[in-house]
Amino acid sequence: MVHAFIMVKTAAGKSEGLLAEIAALESVSDAHIVAGNYDIIAEVDAPEVYDVLQTVSSKLQGLSGITDTKTYIAMG
């Protein structure tokens, strides 16, 4: 199992609406609005690294209002 943290930047005023959409994605185990350089942090659990990348590139980045993402794979 691969555990990853996805940092998400959103367009102005879009964070709250996107939070629910992100949390509803199949591989997302948790998501929070945060203060700092990014607007939302999502936790993803998937069988393989490829599945994490698929979730980010095909599903998450396809949501309207997301301007940037950064993926961090947990090492332990």
Residue pairs with C-beta under 8 A, 6 or more apart in sequence:
1 45
1 46
1 47
2 44
2 45
2 46
2 47
2 48
2 49
2 51
2 52
2 73
2 74
3 43
3 44
3 45
3 73
3 74
4 43
4 44
4 45
4 46
4 52
4 71
4 72
4 73
4 74
5 41
5 42
5 43
5 44
5 71
5 72
5 74
6 41
6 42
6 43
6 44
6 56
6 60
6 69
6 70
6 71
6 72
7 37
7 38
7 40
7 41
7 69
7 70
7 71
7 72
8 18
8 22
8 38
8 39
8 40
8 41
8 42
8 60
8 66
8 68
8 69
9 37
9 38
9 39
9 66
9 67
9 68
9 69
10 18
10 39
10 40
10 65
10 66
10 67
11 65
11 66
11 67
14 65
14 66
15 33
15 39
15 40
16 33
17 65
18 40
18 63
18 65
18 66
19 31
19 32
19 33
19 40
21 63
22 28
22 31
22 40
22 42
22 60
22 63
23 30
23 31
23 42
25 42
25 55
25 59
25 60
26 55
26 59
27 44
27 45
27 46
27 51
27 52
27 55
28 42
28 43
28 44
28 55
29 43
29 44
29 45
30 42
30 43
31 40
31 41
31 42
31 43
32 40
32 41
33 39
33 40
34 40
34 41
38 70
42 60
44 52
44 55
44 56
46 52
46 55
49 73
52 71
52 73
53 71
56 69
56 71
60 66
60 69
61 69
